[in-house]
Structures are given as structure tokens and as C-alpha cells.
Amino acid sequence: MSGQTAIVVGAGPSGRALAHRLAHHGVPVTLIDSRVERRWTATYAAWTDELPAWLDDSVIAARTASVAAHAVHRRHIPRGYSIFDTVGLQRRLHLDGVDVVEARARHVAPDRVITDGGTVHRAGTVFDCRGAAADGPSARAAPRQTAFGIVVGRDEAAPVLDGAEAVLMDWRAPRHGPPWSPRGAAPSFLYAVPVGDDAILLEETCLIGRPALPVAELADRLTVRLAGHGISGDGARHRERVSFPVLVASPTPWRLEPLRFGAAGGFVNPTTGYGV
């Protein structure tokens, strides 16, 4: 890495993780974000065999040995899946040894960052980890992924899971009422995963849409879907709302200047838009 000093712009999961690991390996690093300690609210998960060895069990809310998926037929996928404890993950990615600057980056270049107020921060390498913000106004016109979910107890969610530990995608139409995907309307699927010992997230998701399905419509779809399984959701312990742009990854992200990391650098699944 040029100059062996680094600036990371953006303190989301990718930026915070990068700053944490650079500091761990002894690289002088500055992390710039206007709200470095803002609480993460999304649910993050990954295939268990893709997790780095340095992440310990304190960051995991739940693990499954397999998952199911429904399209025309039900498929069983015998691959471990881990759901993060979001608070635990953020805590584990501590910023010991990181120079934290709470300010908005006004200009980001390969070797310097200018923050509000005109302060210039210099380093051998600058990493832009701002996700969609790295693309500026163009990100606002990008397709979006949207979702609405609730967390209920395992017993209440049992009819949806139907014996599976988790369901990654259930594209089937609701059991009652008309199909909700008439010609021209975006389809949606159910995502059902454990987020604790007795807590299941049931989330209706529009994989990608332009325009995206409104979160309110997904909430209505989830109500209809769950009602077909006898689930009212009235006692939901938590509600989750999701809306983010699905970025088009550069085929040569290593040529971008400044360097990008995370979603801004194309670390996304080309089909789902999920971060890697």
C-alpha cells in the first residue's frame, strides 16, 4: 500500500471493518465520517464458510446448518448460514488505534480528503467506503432494493418455516387472495431467518425495482402472506424497514481513483445487490 498510511472515508460496515483491520496490522489509519458511531439497524448475514477466522462467536446472533428456498419447487441447500448480531458486530469492529475524524468529506482524492470547514487530510492511500454516496447524484436514480420485516417468536413463525431452519427466498404467491404481482408489478419474496434463540425475522423483499416497491406496500404484502399461515404479527417485537440503491459494479474497481471498498467498490453480488 502506497506510503503505508491510509484514510478510510465512511464508517458503515465495510469502512469500519477496513479501518479496524488496517489498525490491527499496524497501518496508521484515519476514519472520516460525520457520524462514526451511528447505530446500524439492518440485519446482516453471510454463508458461514465465508466468514473470516478473526470474527468470533460474539458477533453471531444465530446459525443454521442449512436453508430452504421456494420457487416452483422447494429446494434444500445444505450450507451453513450465519446471521450477525448487529450490535455485537459493530462493537467487535472497535476503532482502537484509529484516528477518528467526525466530519463530512467534501472532496475525496487518491491521496487526500477535504472535510467541511476546509481541513485537508493526507495519506498514502485513500479508500472510499461511502457506498451509494460515493456515486453522488447518480445513485438516486439507481434501482433500489426495499423490504419490510417483523420479528416474532419461533413458535409463531413455525408455519412459514415449515420445518426449515431458515428460508432465503420464498417466491410463492400468498395462500389467500389474488396474486400481488399482476403484469407490470414488481414481484417480492419472503426472507425468514433466526435472529436469536427465540426470534425469527419475517421480511417481505423486493429484490430490485425501478421504481422500487414502496416499503408500505411490502408491509401490506407481508400482512397478506402471513395471514395465509395464520400469523397476525400483532405481537411483533421489532419492525425493520430497508431501502438502498443497487449499484452497478465497475468491472475494474481496482482502477478507480480513489480506491473504493465495499459496495462502492463493487463488492456486491451481481444478481442480488447484496454486499459481500
C-alpha positions as a Markdown table, in Angstrom:
| # | Residue | x | y | z |
|---|---|---|---|---|
| 1 | Met | 0.0 | 0.0 | 0.0 |
| 2 | Ser | 1.5 | 3.3 | -1.1 |
| 3 | Gly | 3.0 | 5.3 | 1.7 |
| 4 | Gln | 1.8 | 2.9 | 4.4 |
| 5 | Thr | -0.7 | 5.4 | 5.7 |
| 6 | Ala | -4.4 | 5.3 | 5.0 |
| 7 | Ile | -7.6 | 7.3 | 5.1 |
| 8 | Val | -11.0 | 5.5 | 5.1 |
| 9 | Val | -14.0 | 7.5 | 4.2 |
| 10 | Gly | -17.3 | 6.1 | 5.5 |
| 11 | Ala | -17.9 | 4.3 | 8.8 |
| 12 | Gly | -20.5 | 1.8 | 7.6 |
| 13 | Pro | -19.8 | -1.9 | 7.9 |
| 14 | Ser | -17.2 | -2.0 | 5.1 |
| 15 | Gly | -15.4 | 1.2 | 6.1 |
| 16 | Arg | -15.4 | 0.3 | 9.8 |
| 17 | Ala | -14.1 | -3.2 | 9.1 |
| 18 | Leu | -11.4 | -1.9 | 6.8 |
| 19 | Ala | -10.2 | 0.7 | 9.4 |
| 20 | His | -10.3 | -1.9 | 12.1 |
| 21 | Arg | -8.2 | -4.4 | 10.2 |
| 22 | Leu | -5.7 | -1.8 | 9.0 |
| 23 | Ala | -5.1 | -0.7 | 12.6 |
| 24 | His | -4.8 | -4.3 | 13.7 |
| 25 | His | -2.0 | -4.8 | 11.2 |
| 26 | Gly | -0.2 | -1.6 | 12.3 |
| 27 | Val | -1.1 | 0.7 | 9.5 |
| 28 | Pro | -1.7 | 4.3 | 10.6 |
| 29 | Val | -5.3 | 4.9 | 9.6 |
| 30 | Thr | -7.7 | 7.8 | 9.8 |
| 31 | Leu | -11.5 | 7.2 | 9.6 |
| 32 | Ile | -13.7 | 10.0 | 8.4 |
| 33 | Asp | -17.4 | 10.1 | 8.8 |
| 34 | Ser | -19.9 | 12.7 | 10.1 |
| 35 | Arg | -21.5 | 10.1 | 12.5 |
| 36 | Val | -18.9 | 7.4 | 13.2 |
| 37 | Glu | -20.8 | 5.7 | 16.0 |
| 38 | Arg | -24.3 | 5.9 | 14.4 |
| 39 | Arg | -26.1 | 2.7 | 15.2 |
| 40 | Trp | -26.5 | 0.1 | 12.4 |
| 41 | Thr | -30.1 | -1.1 | 12.0 |
| 42 | Ala | -30.1 | -3.5 | 9.1 |
| 43 | Thr | -29.9 | -7.3 | 9.5 |
| 44 | Tyr | -26.6 | -8.7 | 8.1 |
| 45 | Ala | -25.9 | -12.4 | 7.3 |
| 46 | Ala | -23.4 | -14.5 | 5.3 |
| 47 | Trp | -22.6 | -18.0 | 4.4 |
| 48 | Thr | -20.8 | -19.4 | 7.4 |
| 49 | Asp | -17.9 | -20.8 | 5.4 |
| 50 | Glu | -17.1 | -17.3 | 4.0 |
| 51 | Leu | -16.6 | -15.7 | 7.4 |
| 52 | Pro | -13.1 | -14.7 | 8.3 |
| 53 | Ala | -11.4 | -16.6 | 11.1 |
| 54 | Trp | -10.8 | -13.5 | 13.2 |
| 55 | Leu | -14.6 | -13.0 | 13.7 |
| 56 | Asp | -15.6 | -14.7 | 17.0 |
| 57 | Asp | -19.0 | -16.0 | 18.1 |
| 58 | Ser | -19.8 | -12.8 | 19.9 |
| 59 | Val | -20.9 | -11.3 | 16.6 |
| 60 | Ile | -23.3 | -14.1 | 15.7 |
| 61 | Ala | -27.0 | -13.9 | 16.6 |
| 62 | Ala | -27.9 | -17.3 | 15.1 |
| 63 | Arg | -26.5 | -20.0 | 12.9 |
| 64 | Thr | -28.2 | -22.6 | 10.7 |
| 65 | Ala | -26.8 | -25.7 | 9.1 |
| 66 | Ser | -28.9 | -25.4 | 6.0 |
| 67 | Val | -31.5 | -23.1 | 4.4 |
| 68 | Ala | -34.5 | -23.6 | 2.1 |
| 69 | Ala | -35.7 | -21.7 | -1.0 |
| 70 | His | -39.1 | -21.8 | -2.8 |
| 71 | Ala | -39.7 | -21.0 | -6.4 |
| 72 | Val | -41.7 | -23.6 | -8.4 |
| 73 | His | -40.4 | -26.3 | -6.1 |
| 74 | Arg | -38.9 | -26.3 | -2.6 |
| 75 | Arg | -35.1 | -26.6 | -2.6 |
| 76 | His | -32.9 | -27.6 | 0.4 |
| 77 | Ile | -29.5 | -26.0 | 0.5 |
| 78 | Pro | -27.1 | -27.9 | 2.9 |
| 79 | Arg | -24.8 | -24.9 | 3.5 |
| 80 | Gly | -24.3 | -23.1 | 6.8 |
| 81 | Tyr | -25.8 | -19.6 | 7.2 |
| 82 | Ser | -24.9 | -17.1 | 9.9 |
| 83 | Ile | -26.9 | -14.1 | 11.0 |
| 84 | Phe | -25.0 | -11.3 | 12.7 |
| 85 | Asp | -25.8 | -9.7 | 16.0 |
| 86 | Thr | -25.6 | -6.2 | 14.5 |
| 87 | Val | -24.7 | -4.5 | 17.8 |
| 88 | Gly | -22.1 | -7.2 | 18.6 |
| 89 | Leu | -20.6 | -6.8 | 15.1 |
| 90 | Gln | -20.3 | -3.1 | 15.4 |
| 91 | Arg | -18.7 | -3.5 | 18.9 |
| 92 | Arg | -16.3 | -6.1 | 17.7 |
| 93 | Leu | -15.0 | -3.8 | 14.9 |
| 94 | His | -13.6 | -1.5 | 17.5 |
| 95 | Leu | -11.6 | 1.5 | 16.5 |
| 96 | Asp | -8.7 | 1.2 | 18.9 |
| 97 | Gly | -5.6 | 2.8 | 17.3 |
| 98 | Val | -7.7 | 4.5 | 14.6 |
| 99 | Asp | -7.6 | 8.3 | 14.3 |
| 100 | Val | -11.3 | 9.2 | 14.1 |
| 101 | Val | -12.4 | 12.4 | 12.4 |
| 102 | Glu | -16.1 | 13.2 | 12.7 |
| 103 | Ala | -16.8 | 15.4 | 9.7 |
| 104 | Arg | -18.4 | 15.2 | 6.3 |
| 105 | Ala | -16.0 | 14.5 | 3.4 |
| 106 | Arg | -16.5 | 17.3 | 0.9 |
| 107 | His | -13.8 | 16.2 | -1.6 |
| 108 | Val | -12.2 | 12.7 | -1.9 |
| 109 | Ala | -9.0 | 12.3 | -3.9 |
| 110 | Pro | -6.5 | 9.4 | -4.2 |
| 111 | Asp | -4.1 | 11.0 | -1.6 |
| 112 | Arg | -6.2 | 13.4 | 0.4 |
| 113 | Val | -9.7 | 14.2 | 1.7 |
| 114 | Ile | -11.1 | 17.7 | 2.3 |
| 115 | Thr | -13.7 | 17.9 | 5.0 |
| 116 | Asp | -16.3 | 20.5 | 5.8 |
| 117 | Gly | -14.5 | 23.6 | 7.0 |
| 118 | Gly | -11.7 | 23.1 | 4.5 |
| 119 | Thr | -9.4 | 20.9 | 6.6 |
| 120 | Val | -7.1 | 18.8 | 4.3 |
| 121 | His | -6.3 | 15.2 | 5.5 |
| 122 | Arg | -3.5 | 13.5 | 3.6 |
| 123 | Ala | -2.4 | 9.8 | 3.4 |
| 124 | Gly | -0.6 | 7.4 | 1.1 |
| 125 | Thr | -3.8 | 5.7 | 0.2 |
| 126 | Val | -7.5 | 6.8 | 0.4 |
| 127 | Phe | -10.3 | 4.3 | 0.5 |
| 128 | Asp | -13.8 | 5.5 | -0.4 |
| 129 | Cys | -16.2 | 3.3 | 1.6 |
| 130 | Arg | -19.3 | 5.5 | 1.4 |
| 131 | Gly | -21.4 | 3.0 | -0.6 |
| 132 | Ala | -24.0 | 4.8 | -2.7 |
| 133 | Ala | -22.8 | 8.2 | -1.5 |
| 134 | Ala | -19.6 | 7.6 | -3.5 |
| 135 | Asp | -21.6 | 7.9 | -6.7 |
| 136 | Gly | -23.3 | 11.1 | -5.7 |
| 137 | Pro | -26.5 | 12.2 | -7.5 |
| 138 | Ser | -26.4 | 9.2 | -9.9 |
| 139 | Ala | -27.1 | 6.8 | -7.0 |
| 140 | Arg | -30.5 | 8.5 | -6.5 |
| 141 | Ala | -31.6 | 7.3 | -10.0 |
| 142 | Ala | -30.4 | 3.7 | -9.4 |
| 143 | Pro | -32.8 | 0.8 | -8.9 |
| 144 | Arg | -33.4 | 0.1 | -5.3 |
| 145 | Gln | -34.0 | -2.9 | -3.1 |
| 146 | Thr | -36.7 | -2.4 | -0.5 |
| 147 | Ala | -38.1 | -4.6 | 2.3 |
| 148 | Phe | -40.3 | -4.6 | 5.4 |
| 149 | Gly | -40.0 | -7.2 | 8.2 |
| 150 | Ile | -41.1 | -8.1 | 11.6 |
| 151 | Val | -39.5 | -10.2 | 14.4 |
| 152 | Val | -41.7 | -12.8 | 16.0 |
| 153 | Gly | -41.2 | -15.8 | 18.2 |
| 154 | Arg | -40.1 | -19.2 | 16.8 |
| 155 | Asp | -43.4 | -20.9 | 17.5 |
| 156 | Glu | -45.4 | -18.1 | 15.8 |
| 157 | Ala | -43.1 | -18.3 | 12.7 |
| 158 | Ala | -43.2 | -22.2 | 12.5 |
| 159 | Pro | -45.9 | -22.3 | 9.8 |
| 160 | Val | -43.8 | -20.2 | 7.5 |
| 161 | Leu | -40.5 | -22.1 | 8.1 |
| 162 | Asp | -42.3 | -25.4 | 7.6 |
| 163 | Gly | -39.5 | -27.4 | 9.2 |
| 164 | Ala | -36.7 | -25.4 | 7.7 |
| 165 | Glu | -34.1 | -23.7 | 9.8 |
| 166 | Ala | -34.3 | -20.6 | 7.6 |
| 167 | Val | -35.8 | -19.6 | 4.2 |
| 168 | Leu | -33.7 | -17.4 | 2.0 |
| 169 | Met | -36.4 | -16.8 | -0.7 |
| 170 | Asp | -40.0 | -17.8 | -0.9 |
| 171 | Trp | -41.4 | -16.6 | -4.2 |
| 172 | Arg | -44.7 | -18.3 | -3.9 |
| 173 | Ala | -47.9 | -16.4 | -4.1 |
| 174 | Pro | -49.9 | -15.8 | -0.9 |
| 175 | Arg | -52.2 | -18.6 | 0.1 |
| 176 | His | -55.3 | -16.4 | 0.2 |
| 177 | Gly | -56.4 | -13.5 | -2.0 |
| 178 | Pro | -55.3 | -12.6 | -5.6 |
| 179 | Pro | -51.7 | -12.7 | -6.7 |
| 180 | Trp | -49.9 | -9.5 | -5.9 |
| 181 | Ser | -47.8 | -9.4 | -9.0 |
| 182 | Pro | -50.0 | -8.6 | -11.9 |
| 183 | Arg | -48.5 | -7.7 | -15.3 |
| 184 | Gly | -46.0 | -4.8 | -14.8 |
| 185 | Ala | -45.8 | -5.1 | -11.0 |
| 186 | Ala | -42.6 | -6.0 | -9.3 |
| 187 | Pro | -42.6 | -9.4 | -7.5 |
| 188 | Ser | -41.4 | -9.9 | -3.9 |
| 189 | Phe | -40.3 | -12.8 | -1.8 |
| 190 | Leu | -40.3 | -13.8 | 1.9 |
| 191 | Tyr | -37.0 | -13.9 | 3.8 |
| 192 | Ala | -37.3 | -15.8 | 7.1 |
| 193 | Val | -34.2 | -16.2 | 9.3 |
| 194 | Pro | -33.5 | -16.6 | 13.0 |
| 195 | Val | -32.0 | -13.5 | 14.7 |
| 196 | Gly | -31.8 | -15.0 | 18.2 |
| 197 | Asp | -32.7 | -18.2 | 20.2 |
| 198 | Asp | -36.4 | -17.5 | 20.0 |
| 199 | Ala | -36.6 | -14.7 | 17.4 |
| 200 | Ile | -37.4 | -15.1 | 13.7 |
| 201 | Leu | -37.2 | -12.2 | 11.2 |
| 202 | Leu | -40.0 | -12.4 | 8.6 |
| 203 | Glu | -39.3 | -9.9 | 5.8 |
| 204 | Glu | -41.0 | -9.3 | 2.5 |
| 205 | Thr | -38.4 | -8.1 | 0.0 |
| 206 | Cys | -38.4 | -6.6 | -3.5 |
| 207 | Leu | -35.1 | -7.7 | -4.9 |
| 208 | Ile | -34.7 | -4.8 | -7.3 |
| 209 | Gly | -37.1 | -2.3 | -8.7 |
| 210 | Arg | -37.1 | 0.9 | -10.8 |
| 211 | Pro | -39.2 | 2.3 | -9.4 |
| 212 | Ala | -38.8 | 0.3 | -6.2 |
| 213 | Leu | -41.8 | -1.1 | -4.4 |
| 214 | Pro | -42.7 | 1.2 | -1.5 |
| 215 | Val | -41.9 | -0.1 | 1.9 |
| 216 | Ala | -45.6 | 0.4 | 2.8 |
| 217 | Glu | -46.7 | -1.9 | 0.0 |
| 218 | Leu | -44.3 | -4.5 | 1.2 |
| 219 | Ala | -45.7 | -4.2 | 4.7 |
| 220 | Asp | -49.2 | -4.9 | 3.2 |
| 221 | Arg | -47.9 | -7.9 | 1.2 |
| 222 | Leu | -46.3 | -9.3 | 4.3 |
| 223 | Thr | -49.5 | -9.0 | 6.2 |
| 224 | Val | -51.4 | -10.9 | 3.5 |
| 225 | Arg | -48.7 | -13.6 | 3.2 |
| 226 | Leu | -48.6 | -14.2 | 6.9 |
| 227 | Ala | -52.3 | -14.2 | 7.3 |
| 228 | Gly | -52.4 | -17.2 | 5.0 |
| 229 | His | -50.3 | -19.0 | 7.6 |
| 230 | Gly | -52.5 | -17.9 | 10.5 |
| 231 | Ile | -49.9 | -15.3 | 11.7 |
| 232 | Ser | -51.3 | -11.9 | 12.7 |
| 233 | Gly | -48.0 | -10.3 | 13.6 |
| 234 | Asp | -49.8 | -8.1 | 16.1 |
| 235 | Gly | -47.2 | -9.0 | 18.8 |
| 236 | Ala | -44.1 | -8.2 | 16.6 |
| 237 | Arg | -41.1 | -7.5 | 18.8 |
| 238 | His | -39.4 | -5.3 | 16.2 |
| 239 | Arg | -40.0 | -3.9 | 12.8 |
| 240 | Glu | -37.3 | -3.4 | 10.1 |
| 241 | Arg | -37.5 | -1.2 | 7.0 |
| 242 | Val | -34.9 | -1.4 | 4.2 |
| 243 | Ser | -34.3 | 0.7 | 1.2 |
| 244 | Phe | -30.9 | 1.0 | -0.6 |
| 245 | Pro | -29.7 | 1.6 | -4.2 |
| 246 | Val | -28.4 | -1.4 | -6.1 |
| 247 | Leu | -25.2 | -0.1 | -7.6 |
| 248 | Val | -23.7 | -1.2 | -10.9 |
| 249 | Ala | -20.3 | -2.5 | -10.1 |
| 250 | Ser | -17.3 | -1.4 | -12.1 |
| 251 | Pro | -15.7 | -4.4 | -14.0 |
| 252 | Thr | -12.3 | -3.0 | -13.0 |
| 253 | Pro | -12.8 | -1.5 | -9.5 |
| 254 | Trp | -9.0 | -1.6 | -8.8 |
| 255 | Arg | -8.6 | 1.2 | -11.5 |
| 256 | Leu | -11.0 | 3.6 | -9.7 |
| 257 | Glu | -9.4 | 6.6 | -8.1 |
| 258 | Pro | -9.6 | 7.0 | -5.2 |
| 259 | Leu | -9.8 | 3.3 | -4.4 |
| 260 | Arg | -13.2 | 2.1 | -3.4 |
| 261 | Phe | -14.1 | -0.7 | -0.9 |
| 262 | Gly | -17.4 | -2.4 | 0.0 |
| 263 | Ala | -20.5 | -1.7 | -2.1 |
| 264 | Ala | -18.8 | 1.4 | -3.6 |
| 265 | Gly | -16.1 | -0.8 | -4.9 |
| 266 | Gly | -18.3 | -3.4 | -6.5 |
| 267 | Phe | -18.2 | -5.9 | -3.6 |
| 268 | Val | -21.8 | -6.9 | -4.2 |
| 269 | Asn | -23.5 | -9.9 | -5.6 |
| 270 | Pro | -24.2 | -9.1 | -9.3 |
| 271 | Thr | -27.6 | -10.7 | -9.1 |
| 272 | Thr | -29.0 | -9.7 | -5.7 |
| 273 | Gly | -27.1 | -6.5 | -5.0 |
| 274 | Tyr | -26.2 | -7.8 | -1.5 |
| 275 | Gly | -22.9 | -6.7 | -0.1 |
| 276 | Val | -20.1 | -9.2 | 0.1 |
